[in-house]
Amino acid sequence: MKIALMIYGAPDQVSGGYLYDRMMADGLRTAGAQLEVLSLRPAGYLSCLADGFFSGLPEALREQRPDVLLQDELCHPSLLRLNARFRRVLDGPIISVVHHLRSSEARDGRMAGLCRRMEKAYLEGVDGFIFNSRTTRAVLEDLLGGERPSVVACPGGDHVRPAVADGGVRARSRRGPLEILFVGNVIPRKGLHTLVSTLGRLRGEDWHLTVAGSLSADIPYAAQVRGLAAGAGIEDRVAWTGPVSDGRLADLLGTSHCLAVPSFYEGFGIVYLEAMAYGLPVIGSTAGAVPEVVADGVEGFLVAPGDEAALADRIGRFLRDRELLARMGLAARKRYAGHPTWASGAALIHGFLRDMLARKKRTAGP
């Protein structure tokens, strides 16, 4: 089976969505598929919509003529108009890989409305879907008004293999100030401003925050958040690492006490699973699919987006009760150990694509 996967830019970019695409591609290749990644030009949303009207058919796609065309759904503004042209040269199905809908993350009402209309038009023009969570599937089916051919293949957690024992989790929980870790690109959706503002309320407590993620993804927002820290008088207790290597991230996960990423929306949240592998309890958001990974009050805490009072209360519990911190860390590690692997997810995807290809051939007829 020949497969083409369309994404924005290079596949080695640092985000959960790109990690999912890479691991899916590797798993499909291991299963015997021939897979080529085709990169589209990334730009602003409106620019990508315009590109869809005027771009030509990618030459690599014309030459390869894959059996199945996979598309990262976040490329929908570029692909909305192009897919009709793809149909003229391809016989196989077009499948969208949906991490989360752009309209789910848009905080501006007008932008969310535009995204919703464009996404719906794009999604109605493809043959099937690969979802990273049940939540993402439910959101899409609500948008389209019913079920569509699809498979849910949750991200795995076995790309991280921490050497951590139960005794190490307990011992770490008792050490020093509360080490809080935020991992993610510094963009509004990740809710770092909520976390920093909340920690300003707790400046009399013994904690330290490390922010591991790109500060250039949204430069004005990053400056705003750093200004919040300075204004609250806590800038000397916040470390801004910028992007980190896998090794450095492993070190941070191994020495921190908890992960706090109070996002306004997550289609899944691989970083929560990565933290749980190291025995870190998670403070996340009730929005999106995080409840599929973290049970509130068991492996960590979930709070409503932007709820600083609730966030301060949950961080305060970890500050005052290190036994609670250890107990939730052990529960998080256990939850991680029982999570599906990348290989099992790739097997589900491979089987789904074979079924979709066979269905397409049957409907095409002799």
Secondary structure, 3 states (H helix, E strand, C coil): CEEEEEEECCCCCCCHHHHHHHHHHHHHHHCCCEEEEEEECCCCHHHHHHHHHHCCCCHHHHHHCCCEEEEEHHHHHHHCCHHHHHHHHCCCCEEEEECCCHHHHCCCHHHHHHHHHHHHHHHCCCCEEEECCHHHHHHHHHHHCCCCCEEECCCCCCCCCCCCCHHHHHHHHCCCCEEEEEECCCCHHHCHHHHHHHHHHCCCCCEEEEEECCCCCCHHHHHHHHHHHHHCCCHHHEEEEECCCHHHHHHHHHHCCEEECCCCCCCCCHHHHHHHHCCCCEEEECCCCHHHCCCECCCEEEECCCCHHHHHHHHHHHHHCHHHHHHHHHHHHHHHHCCCCHHHHHHHHHHHHHHHHHHHHHHHCC
